[in-house]
């Protein structure tokens, strides 16, 4: 019912999952009281999400994207992070909380951005090319932020350095060699048996996630590297399509559990700061992307189109809030500020795009593009 209402009002479905969790969770009507099991199961959705992101990152495409969009992605991320930090500092949060809130504001939503982009633009037009480039680079930055959050706070620099210099390269090399000499052989030998390829991909994703966790990295990083290592396979897109239903199912549980943990009693304390922060970002993001793209001689119309499509915060913001709170790095109030800001930008940005730019769910027939 909530999903149906979200579609009628042209909202992304993940908002429906979060709202439903808040409504029937322990802080709402208490129809679901214990969300711990759901939260643990839903973690698999994040593993699949990062695995599929890795699958989409073709090494050759990544080099091309880096040349086109790296400056835009990095400079815009620094500006948005500084904005989030400044607002949080003005409100009165501590330095660590300000840094994490700032980090959560850096990214734009892959789900909202891609879902509202016509398929023709996604695959054949400059706007789609530039958007995907920026989103992929933001995903890489987000992976680094998640890695930092999952390191020991007291030994963050040494842990981060040892991870980047030893564990991560060794793990990546193992993934590359195993895929080259074992998985590719099995895929080429049994590619006619789709069920076997599906099981092989599933085992590779979850197995690498577990191995990564065992050597001191994280399951998310392991899944991401597992995806990248398979990206050059000729059937990588078949694997991606096969795993998407599983990913979507577990992500539903993730966003539901996230909403269920949203303490509605804190809403009165964080609603105004969240609205202020969301309002600033909704205005700032399109402007920043517009001028950065103009600096690269892109057309004015194209620059505004991409800017408004990337004018929200990201599902990675929700994941950062979840992990930071679970690691006791931020308070529940700060976590809720990030979540509320993200949800507000999702809603408002979706309406802006649906009413003003071509999209598959546009209100106007003139703007509706599949």
C-alpha positions as a Markdown table, in Angstrom:
| # | Residue | x | y | z |
|---|---|---|---|---|
| 1 | Unk | 0.0 | 0.0 | 0.0 |
| 2 | Unk | 2.8 | 2.4 | 0.9 |
| 3 | Unk | 4.7 | 1.5 | -2.2 |
| 4 | Unk | 1.6 | 2.1 | -4.3 |
| 5 | Unk | 1.1 | 5.5 | -2.8 |
| 6 | Unk | 4.8 | 6.3 | -3.4 |
| 7 | Unk | 4.4 | 5.5 | -7.1 |
| 8 | Unk | 1.3 | 7.6 | -7.5 |
| 9 | Unk | 3.1 | 10.5 | -6.0 |
| 10 | Unk | 6.2 | 9.9 | -8.2 |
| 11 | Unk | 8.5 | 9.0 | -5.3 |
| 12 | Unk | 11.4 | 6.4 | -5.2 |
| 13 | Unk | 10.3 | 3.2 | -3.6 |
| 14 | Unk | 13.1 | 3.2 | -1.1 |
| 15 | Unk | 11.3 | 6.1 | 0.6 |
| 16 | Unk | 8.3 | 3.8 | 1.0 |
| 17 | Unk | 10.4 | 1.2 | 2.7 |
| 18 | Unk | 11.9 | 3.7 | 5.1 |
| 19 | Unk | 8.5 | 5.3 | 5.9 |
| 20 | Unk | 6.9 | 1.9 | 6.4 |
| 21 | Unk | 9.7 | 0.9 | 8.8 |
| 22 | Unk | 9.2 | 4.1 | 10.8 |
| 23 | Unk | 5.4 | 3.6 | 10.9 |
| 24 | Unk | 5.2 | 0.0 | 12.1 |
| 25 | Unk | 8.6 | -0.2 | 13.9 |
| 26 | Unk | 9.2 | 0.0 | 17.6 |
| 27 | Unk | 9.0 | 3.9 | 17.6 |
| 28 | Unk | 5.8 | 3.8 | 15.5 |
| 29 | Unk | 2.8 | 1.5 | 15.9 |
| 30 | Unk | 5.0 | -1.2 | 17.3 |
| 31 | Unk | 3.8 | -3.9 | 15.0 |
| 32 | Unk | 7.5 | -4.9 | 14.6 |
| 33 | Unk | 9.4 | -4.6 | 17.9 |
| 34 | Unk | 12.6 | -6.5 | 17.3 |
| 35 | Unk | 14.4 | -5.3 | 14.2 |
| 36 | Unk | 17.8 | -6.8 | 15.0 |
| 37 | Unk | 17.4 | -9.9 | 13.0 |
| 38 | Unk | 16.0 | -8.0 | 10.0 |
| 39 | Unk | 18.9 | -5.6 | 10.2 |
| 40 | Unk | 21.4 | -8.5 | 10.2 |
| 41 | Unk | 19.7 | -10.1 | 7.2 |
| 42 | Unk | 19.5 | -6.8 | 5.4 |
| 43 | Unk | 23.2 | -6.4 | 5.6 |
| 44 | Unk | 23.4 | -9.0 | 2.8 |
| 45 | Unk | 21.7 | -6.4 | 0.6 |
| 46 | Unk | 24.5 | -4.0 | 1.0 |
| 47 | Unk | 27.0 | -6.7 | 0.1 |
| 48 | Unk | 25.1 | -7.5 | -3.1 |
| 49 | Unk | 24.8 | -3.7 | -3.9 |
| 50 | Unk | 28.5 | -3.2 | -3.7 |
| 51 | Unk | 29.2 | -6.4 | -5.7 |
| 52 | Unk | 27.0 | -5.2 | -8.5 |
| 53 | Unk | 28.6 | -1.7 | -8.4 |
| 54 | Unk | 31.9 | -3.5 | -8.9 |
| 55 | Unk | 30.5 | -5.5 | -11.7 |
| 56 | Unk | 29.6 | -2.3 | -13.6 |
| 57 | Unk | 33.0 | -0.8 | -13.2 |
| 58 | Unk | 34.8 | -1.9 | -16.4 |
| 59 | Unk | 38.6 | -1.0 | -15.9 |
| 60 | Unk | 38.7 | 0.6 | -19.4 |
| 61 | Unk | 35.6 | 2.6 | -18.7 |
| 62 | Unk | 36.9 | 3.7 | -15.3 |
| 63 | Unk | 40.0 | 5.2 | -17.0 |
| 64 | Unk | 37.8 | 7.1 | -19.5 |
| 65 | Unk | 35.4 | 8.3 | -16.8 |
| 66 | Unk | 38.3 | 9.4 | -14.6 |
| 67 | Unk | 39.5 | 11.8 | -17.3 |
| 68 | Unk | 36.1 | 13.2 | -17.9 |
| 69 | Unk | 34.5 | 13.6 | -14.5 |
| 70 | Unk | 37.2 | 13.2 | -11.8 |
| 71 | Unk | 37.7 | 16.9 | -11.2 |
| 72 | Unk | 33.9 | 17.5 | -11.0 |
| 73 | Unk | 33.4 | 14.6 | -8.6 |
| 74 | Unk | 36.3 | 15.5 | -6.3 |
| 75 | Unk | 35.8 | 19.3 | -6.2 |
| 76 | Unk | 32.0 | 19.0 | -5.7 |
| 77 | Unk | 32.5 | 16.4 | -2.9 |
| 78 | Unk | 34.8 | 18.7 | -1.1 |
| 79 | Unk | 32.4 | 21.6 | -1.3 |
| 80 | Unk | 29.4 | 19.5 | -0.2 |
| 81 | Unk | 31.4 | 18.0 | 2.7 |
| 82 | Unk | 32.5 | 21.4 | 3.9 |
| 83 | Unk | 28.9 | 22.6 | 3.7 |
| 84 | Unk | 27.7 | 19.7 | 5.8 |
| 85 | Unk | 30.5 | 20.1 | 8.3 |
| 86 | Unk | 29.8 | 23.9 | 8.7 |
| 87 | Unk | 26.1 | 23.4 | 9.3 |
| 88 | Unk | 26.7 | 20.6 | 11.8 |
| 89 | Unk | 29.4 | 22.7 | 13.6 |
| 90 | Unk | 27.0 | 25.7 | 13.7 |
| 91 | Unk | 24.3 | 23.4 | 15.2 |
| 92 | Unk | 26.8 | 22.3 | 17.9 |
| 93 | Unk | 27.9 | 18.8 | 17.1 |
| 94 | Unk | 31.4 | 17.6 | 18.0 |
| 95 | Unk | 34.3 | 17.5 | 15.5 |
| 96 | Unk | 33.9 | 13.8 | 14.7 |
| 97 | Unk | 30.2 | 14.1 | 14.2 |
| 98 | Unk | 30.7 | 17.1 | 12.0 |
| 99 | Unk | 33.2 | 15.2 | 9.9 |
| 100 | Unk | 30.9 | 12.3 | 9.4 |
| 101 | Unk | 27.9 | 14.5 | 8.7 |
| 102 | Unk | 30.0 | 16.3 | 6.1 |
| 103 | Unk | 31.1 | 13.1 | 4.5 |
| 104 | Unk | 27.5 | 11.9 | 4.3 |
| 105 | Unk | 26.6 | 15.0 | 2.3 |
| 106 | Unk | 29.2 | 14.5 | -0.4 |
| 107 | Unk | 27.4 | 12.0 | -2.6 |
| 108 | Unk | 24.4 | 12.0 | -4.9 |
| 109 | Unk | 22.0 | 9.1 | -5.2 |
| 110 | Unk | 22.7 | 6.4 | -7.8 |
| 111 | Unk | 19.2 | 5.0 | -7.3 |
| 112 | Unk | 17.3 | 8.3 | -7.8 |
| 113 | Unk | 19.7 | 9.6 | -10.5 |
| 114 | Unk | 19.6 | 6.5 | -12.7 |
| 115 | Unk | 16.0 | 5.6 | -12.1 |
| 116 | Unk | 14.8 | 9.1 | -13.3 |
| 117 | Unk | 17.1 | 9.2 | -16.3 |
| 118 | Unk | 15.6 | 8.0 | -19.6 |
| 119 | Unk | 17.3 | 4.8 | -21.0 |
| 120 | Unk | 18.2 | 6.6 | -24.2 |
| 121 | Unk | 20.0 | 9.3 | -22.3 |
| 122 | Unk | 21.7 | 6.8 | -20.0 |
| 123 | Unk | 23.3 | 4.9 | -22.8 |
| 124 | Unk | 23.6 | 7.3 | -25.7 |
| 125 | Unk | 23.8 | 10.9 | -24.6 |
| 126 | Unk | 26.4 | 13.1 | -23.0 |
| 127 | Unk | 24.2 | 13.7 | -19.9 |
| 128 | Unk | 24.0 | 10.0 | -19.1 |
| 129 | Unk | 27.7 | 9.5 | -19.7 |
| 130 | Unk | 28.7 | 12.4 | -17.4 |
| 131 | Unk | 26.2 | 11.4 | -14.7 |
| 132 | Unk | 27.4 | 7.8 | -14.6 |
| 133 | Unk | 31.0 | 9.0 | -14.5 |
| 134 | Unk | 30.4 | 11.3 | -11.6 |
| 135 | Unk | 28.3 | 8.6 | -9.7 |
| 136 | Unk | 31.0 | 5.9 | -10.2 |
| 137 | Unk | 33.7 | 8.2 | -8.9 |
| 138 | Unk | 31.5 | 9.1 | -5.9 |
| 139 | Unk | 31.0 | 5.4 | -5.3 |
| 140 | Unk | 34.8 | 5.0 | -5.1 |
| 141 | Unk | 35.0 | 7.9 | -2.6 |
| 142 | Unk | 32.2 | 6.4 | -0.6 |
| 143 | Unk | 34.0 | 3.1 | -0.4 |
| 144 | Unk | 37.0 | 4.9 | 1.1 |
| 145 | Unk | 34.7 | 6.6 | 3.6 |
| 146 | Unk | 33.2 | 3.3 | 4.6 |
| 147 | Unk | 36.6 | 1.8 | 5.0 |
| 148 | Unk | 37.6 | 4.6 | 7.3 |
| 149 | Unk | 34.5 | 4.2 | 9.4 |
| 150 | Unk | 35.2 | 0.5 | 9.9 |
| 151 | Unk | 38.8 | 1.1 | 11.0 |
| 152 | Unk | 39.7 | 1.3 | 14.7 |
| 153 | Unk | 39.1 | 5.0 | 15.7 |
| 154 | Unk | 42.1 | 5.0 | 18.1 |
| 155 | Unk | 44.5 | 3.8 | 15.4 |
| 156 | Unk | 42.8 | 5.2 | 12.4 |
| 157 | Unk | 45.8 | 6.4 | 10.5 |
| 158 | Unk | 48.0 | 3.3 | 11.1 |
| 159 | Unk | 45.0 | 1.0 | 10.4 |
| 160 | Unk | 44.1 | 2.9 | 7.3 |
| 161 | Unk | 47.7 | 2.9 | 6.0 |
| 162 | Unk | 48.2 | -0.8 | 6.7 |
| 163 | Unk | 44.9 | -1.6 | 5.1 |
| 164 | Unk | 45.7 | 0.4 | 2.0 |
| 165 | Unk | 49.3 | -0.7 | 1.7 |
| 166 | Unk | 49.1 | -4.4 | 2.7 |
| 167 | Unk | 45.8 | -6.0 | 3.2 |
| 168 | Unk | 43.9 | -4.4 | 0.4 |
| 169 | Unk | 46.5 | -4.9 | -2.4 |
| 170 | Unk | 47.1 | -8.5 | -1.3 |
| 171 | Unk | 43.4 | -9.2 | -1.3 |
| 172 | Unk | 42.9 | -7.5 | -4.7 |
| 173 | Unk | 45.8 | -9.5 | -6.1 |
| 174 | Unk | 44.3 | -12.8 | -4.8 |
| 175 | Unk | 41.0 | -11.9 | -6.4 |
| 176 | Unk | 42.6 | -11.1 | -9.7 |
| 177 | Unk | 44.6 | -14.3 | -9.9 |
| 178 | Unk | 41.7 | -16.5 | -8.7 |
| 179 | Unk | 39.3 | -15.1 | -11.2 |
| 180 | Unk | 41.9 | -15.3 | -14.1 |
| 181 | Unk | 43.0 | -18.9 | -13.5 |
| 182 | Unk | 39.9 | -20.5 | -11.8 |
| 183 | Unk | 36.7 | -18.6 | -12.2 |
| 184 | Unk | 37.1 | -17.7 | -15.9 |
| 185 | Unk | 38.0 | -21.3 | -16.7 |
| 186 | Unk | 34.8 | -22.5 | -14.9 |
| 187 | Unk | 32.7 | -19.8 | -16.5 |
| 188 | Unk | 34.0 | -20.6 | -20.0 |
| 189 | Unk | 33.6 | -24.4 | -19.4 |
| 190 | Unk | 30.0 | -24.3 | -18.0 |
| 191 | Unk | 28.5 | -21.0 | -19.3 |
| 192 | Unk | 25.6 | -22.9 | -20.9 |
| 193 | Unk | 24.4 | -23.8 | -17.4 |
| 194 | Unk | 22.9 | -20.6 | -16.2 |
| 195 | Unk | 21.9 | -21.9 | -12.8 |
| 196 | Unk | 25.5 | -22.9 | -12.2 |
| 197 | Unk | 26.8 | -19.5 | -13.2 |
| 198 | Unk | 24.3 | -17.9 | -10.8 |
| 199 | Unk | 25.5 | -20.1 | -7.9 |
| 200 | Unk | 29.2 | -19.5 | -8.8 |
| 201 | Unk | 28.6 | -15.7 | -8.7 |
| 202 | Unk | 26.7 | -16.0 | -5.5 |
| 203 | Unk | 29.4 | -18.1 | -3.9 |
| 204 | Unk | 32.2 | -15.7 | -5.2 |
| 205 | Unk | 30.4 | -12.6 | -3.8 |
| 206 | Unk | 29.6 | -14.0 | -0.4 |
| 207 | Unk | 32.8 | -16.0 | 0.0 |
| 208 | Unk | 35.0 | -13.0 | -0.8 |
| 209 | Unk | 32.9 | -10.9 | 1.6 |
| 210 | Unk | 33.6 | -13.4 | 4.4 |
| 211 | Unk | 37.3 | -13.7 | 3.5 |
| 212 | Unk | 37.7 | -10.0 | 3.5 |
| 213 | Unk | 36.1 | -9.8 | 6.9 |
| 214 | Unk | 38.4 | -12.5 | 8.2 |
| 215 | Unk | 41.6 | -10.7 | 7.2 |
| 216 | Unk | 40.5 | -7.4 | 8.9 |
| 217 | Unk | 38.9 | -5.6 | 6.0 |
| 218 | Unk | 35.1 | -5.6 | 5.7 |
| 219 | Unk | 32.5 | -7.7 | 3.9 |
| 220 | Unk | 31.5 | -4.6 | 1.9 |
| 221 | Unk | 35.0 | -4.1 | 0.6 |
| 222 | Unk | 35.3 | -7.8 | -0.2 |
| 223 | Unk | 32.1 | -7.8 | -2.2 |
| 224 | Unk | 33.2 | -4.7 | -4.1 |
| 225 | Unk | 36.5 | -6.1 | -5.1 |
| 226 | Unk | 34.8 | -9.4 | -6.0 |
| 227 | Unk | 32.6 | -7.5 | -8.4 |
| 228 | Unk | 35.4 | -5.5 | -10.0 |
| 229 | Unk | 37.5 | -8.7 | -10.5 |
| 230 | Unk | 34.6 | -10.2 | -12.6 |
| 231 | Unk | 33.8 | -7.0 | -14.5 |
| 232 | Unk | 35.8 | -8.0 | -17.6 |
| 233 | Unk | 34.0 | -11.3 | -17.9 |
| 234 | Unk | 31.8 | -11.5 | -21.0 |
| 235 | Unk | 28.9 | -12.6 | -18.9 |
| 236 | Unk | 29.3 | -10.0 | -16.2 |
| 237 | Unk | 26.0 | -8.3 | -17.2 |
| 238 | Unk | 24.2 | -11.7 | -17.0 |
| 239 | Unk | 25.5 | -12.1 | -13.5 |
| 240 | Unk | 24.4 | -8.6 | -12.6 |
| 241 | Unk | 20.9 | -9.1 | -14.0 |
| 242 | Unk | 20.6 | -12.5 | -12.2 |
| 243 | Unk | 21.6 | -11.1 | -8.8 |
| 244 | Unk | 19.5 | -7.9 | -9.0 |
| 245 | Unk | 16.3 | -9.5 | -7.6 |
| 246 | Unk | 18.2 | -10.8 | -4.6 |
| 247 | Unk | 19.8 | -7.5 | -4.1 |
| 248 | Unk | 16.5 | -5.7 | -4.3 |
| 249 | Unk | 14.9 | -8.0 | -1.8 |
| 250 | Unk | 17.6 | -7.6 | 0.8 |
| 251 | Unk | 17.8 | -3.8 | 0.2 |
| 252 | Unk | 14.1 | -3.6 | 1.0 |
| 253 | Unk | 14.8 | -5.2 | 4.4 |
| 254 | Unk | 17.8 | -2.8 | 4.8 |
| 255 | Unk | 15.7 | 0.4 | 4.2 |
| 256 | Unk | 12.8 | -1.0 | 6.3 |
| 257 | Unk | 15.1 | -1.8 | 9.2 |
| 258 | Unk | 16.7 | 1.7 | 8.8 |
| 259 | Unk | 13.2 | 3.3 | 9.1 |
| 260 | Unk | 12.3 | 1.1 | 12.0 |
| 261 | Unk | 15.3 | 2.3 | 13.9 |
| 262 | Unk | 14.2 | 6.0 | 13.3 |
| 263 | Unk | 13.2 | 7.3 | 16.7 |
| 264 | Unk | 10.2 | 9.5 | 15.9 |
| 265 | Unk | 10.5 | 11.2 | 19.3 |
| 266 | Unk | 13.7 | 12.9 | 18.1 |
| 267 | Unk | 12.0 | 14.3 | 15.0 |
| 268 | Unk | 11.1 | 17.6 | 16.7 |
| 269 | Unk | 14.7 | 18.1 | 17.7 |
| 270 | Unk | 16.3 | 17.5 | 14.2 |
| 271 | Unk | 13.5 | 18.4 | 11.8 |
| 272 | Unk | 14.4 | 22.1 | 11.5 |
| 273 | Unk | 18.2 | 21.5 | 11.2 |
| 274 | Unk | 17.5 | 18.7 | 8.7 |
| 275 | Unk | 15.2 | 21.0 | 6.6 |
| 276 | Unk | 17.9 | 23.8 | 6.7 |
| 277 | Unk | 20.7 | 21.4 | 5.7 |
| 278 | Unk | 18.5 | 19.8 | 3.0 |
| 279 | Unk | 17.5 | 23.2 | 1.6 |
| 280 | Unk | 21.0 | 24.4 | 1.4 |
| 281 | Unk | 22.1 | 21.2 | -0.5 |
| 282 | Unk | 19.1 | 21.2 | -2.8 |
| 283 | Unk | 20.1 | 24.7 | -3.9 |
| 284 | Unk | 23.9 | 24.3 | -3.8 |
| 285 | Unk | 24.3 | 21.0 | -5.6 |
| 286 | Unk | 22.8 | 21.9 | -8.9 |
| 287 | Unk | 24.6 | 25.3 | -8.9 |
| 288 | Unk | 28.0 | 23.6 | -8.1 |
| 289 | Unk | 27.6 | 20.9 | -10.7 |
| 290 | Unk | 26.4 | 23.5 | -13.3 |
| 291 | Unk | 29.5 | 25.7 | -12.9 |
| 292 | Unk | 32.0 | 22.9 | -12.7 |
| 293 | Unk | 30.6 | 21.4 | -15.9 |
| 294 | Unk | 30.7 | 24.8 | -17.6 |
| 295 | Unk | 34.4 | 25.0 | -16.7 |
| 296 | Unk | 34.8 | 21.9 | -19.0 |
| 297 | Unk | 33.0 | 23.6 | -21.8 |
| 298 | Unk | 29.8 | 21.6 | -21.4 |
| 299 | Unk | 26.5 | 23.2 | -22.7 |
| 300 | Unk | 24.5 | 25.3 | -20.3 |
| 301 | Unk | 21.3 | 23.3 | -20.7 |
| 302 | Unk | 23.2 | 20.0 | -20.2 |
| 303 | Unk | 25.0 | 21.4 | -17.1 |
| 304 | Unk | 21.7 | 22.3 | -15.4 |
| 305 | Unk | 20.1 | 19.0 | -16.4 |
| 306 | Unk | 22.9 | 17.0 | -14.8 |
| 307 | Unk | 23.1 | 19.3 | -11.8 |
| 308 | Unk | 19.4 | 19.0 | -10.9 |
| 309 | Unk | 19.5 | 15.2 | -11.4 |
| 310 | Unk | 22.4 | 15.0 | -8.9 |
| 311 | Unk | 20.8 | 17.5 | -6.5 |
| 312 | Unk | 20.1 | 15.0 | -3.7 |
| 313 | Unk | 22.2 | 13.1 | -1.1 |
| 314 | Unk | 22.8 | 9.4 | -1.5 |
| 315 | Unk | 21.7 | 6.0 | -0.2 |
| 316 | Unk | 25.4 | 5.9 | 0.9 |
| 317 | Unk | 24.5 | 8.7 | 3.3 |
| 318 | Unk | 22.1 | 6.3 | 5.0 |
| 319 | Unk | 24.7 | 3.6 | 5.1 |
| 320 | Unk | 27.3 | 6.0 | 6.6 |
| 321 | Unk | 24.8 | 7.0 | 9.3 |
| 322 | Unk | 24.0 | 3.4 | 10.1 |
| 323 | Unk | 27.7 | 2.3 | 10.3 |
| 324 | Unk | 28.8 | 5.4 | 12.2 |
| 325 | Unk | 26.1 | 5.0 | 14.8 |
| 326 | Unk | 26.7 | 1.2 | 15.1 |
| 327 | Unk | 30.4 | 2.0 | 15.7 |
| 328 | Unk | 29.5 | 4.6 | 18.4 |
| 329 | Unk | 31.1 | 7.4 | 16.4 |
| 330 | Unk | 28.0 | 9.6 | 16.3 |
| 331 | Unk | 25.0 | 10.0 | 18.5 |
| 332 | Unk | 21.5 | 8.8 | 17.6 |
| 333 | Unk | 20.5 | 12.5 | 17.0 |
| 334 | Unk | 23.3 | 13.0 | 14.5 |
| 335 | Unk | 22.4 | 9.7 | 12.7 |
| 336 | Unk | 18.8 | 10.8 | 12.5 |
| 337 | Unk | 19.9 | 14.2 | 11.1 |
| 338 | Unk | 21.7 | 12.5 | 8.3 |
| 339 | Unk | 18.7 | 10.2 | 7.6 |
| 340 | Unk | 16.1 | 13.0 | 7.7 |
| 341 | Unk | 18.2 | 15.2 | 5.4 |
| 342 | Unk | 18.7 | 12.4 | 2.9 |
| 343 | Unk | 15.0 | 11.5 | 2.8 |
| 344 | Unk | 14.0 | 15.2 | 2.4 |
| 345 | Unk | 16.4 | 15.6 | -0.5 |
| 346 | Unk | 15.2 | 12.4 | -2.1 |
| 347 | Unk | 11.6 | 13.6 | -2.0 |
| 348 | Unk | 12.2 | 17.2 | -3.2 |
| 349 | Unk | 14.8 | 16.4 | -5.8 |
| 350 | Unk | 12.5 | 13.7 | -7.3 |
| 351 | Unk | 9.7 | 16.2 | -7.6 |
| 352 | Unk | 12.0 | 18.8 | -9.3 |
| 353 | Unk | 13.2 | 16.2 | -11.9 |
| 354 | Unk | 9.8 | 14.7 | -12.5 |
| 355 | Unk | 8.1 | 18.1 | -13.1 |
| 356 | Unk | 10.9 | 19.8 | -15.1 |
| 357 | Unk | 13.1 | 17.2 | -16.9 |
| 358 | Unk | 12.6 | 14.1 | -19.1 |
| 359 | Unk | 12.1 | 11.0 | -17.1 |
| 360 | Unk | 10.2 | 7.7 | -17.3 |
| 361 | Unk | 7.7 | 8.8 | -14.7 |
| 362 | Unk | 7.3 | 12.5 | -15.7 |
| 363 | Unk | 3.9 | 14.1 | -15.1 |
| 364 | Unk | 3.8 | 15.8 | -18.6 |
| 365 | Unk | 3.5 | 13.7 | -21.7 |
| 366 | Unk | 6.1 | 15.9 | -23.3 |
| 367 | Unk | 8.7 | 15.1 | -20.7 |
| 368 | Unk | 7.9 | 11.3 | -20.3 |
| 369 | Unk | 10.8 | 9.3 | -21.8 |
| 370 | Unk | 11.4 | 5.6 | -21.3 |
